[in-house]
Amino acid sequence: GENVEQHPSTLSVQEGDSAVIKCTYSDSASNYFPWYKQELGKGPQLIIDIRSNVGEKKDQRIAVTLNKTAKHFSLHITETQPEDSAVYFCAASPGDAGNMLTFGGGTRLMVKP
Amino acid sequence: DAGVTQSPTHLIKTRGQHVTLRCSPISGHKSVSWYQQVLGQGPQFIFQYYEKEERGRGNFPDRFSARQFPNYSSELNVNALLLGDSALYLCASSPLRTDLGETQYFGPGTRLLVL
């Protein structure tokens, strides 16, 4: 089955700096890669996703890149703000019957004001 | 529009008991998935239902079962509870199945504590 590894497990940045979180996956059949933000006591919130037919996607301060050959994808947050502090999860899905998401272990991002 | 709703929000049970968790998907969504999130870890896939049929099952024992109703709401049942079943149980809904992955929207979860 699919295995997703996520690094780093914790990340501390100064407000205004950029943050980068990286994930690798094992199943070459995976073709959908969402990123979720989870705040304390809440369910995961989708922040951006990318499909295998594109290499990069951007939404304001958030961008995701995908390298299918190397089987890795990354989340980039620019101009970080204290409200960006949360746990971020990457996930991968084969997109076929079942469409299950396999999640990474999470990255706790702390943005210091 | 209302998002995914789950009930109850919190639950305390003792070992050996049975529990039923409920989920209502976003209006118009026909697919519901269940995930277990142990503290400090990423969610793990348990089941997916689409149009009332099971379309995927994760690596969980037979003590876990689920079903989807004609209105697309869903129940997750866990029998013979173990201490290790203590976790946040998340429900996610999505509108359609496609070949290029389907965006899933999560509810707030039900936090289950087994004593």
Interface residues (C-beta under 8 A of the other chain):
Chain A: G1 V4 Q6 N31 Y32 F33 P34 Y36 G41 K42 G43 P44 Q45 L46 D49 R51 S52 N53 F89 A91 S93 P94 G95 D96 A97 G98 N99 M100 L101 T102 F103 G104 G105 G106
Chain B: V4 S31 S33 Y35 G40 Q41 G42 P43 Q44 F45 Q48 R55 G56 G58 N59 L90 A92 S94 R97 T98 D99 L100 G101 E102 T103 Q104 Y105 F106 G107 P108 G109
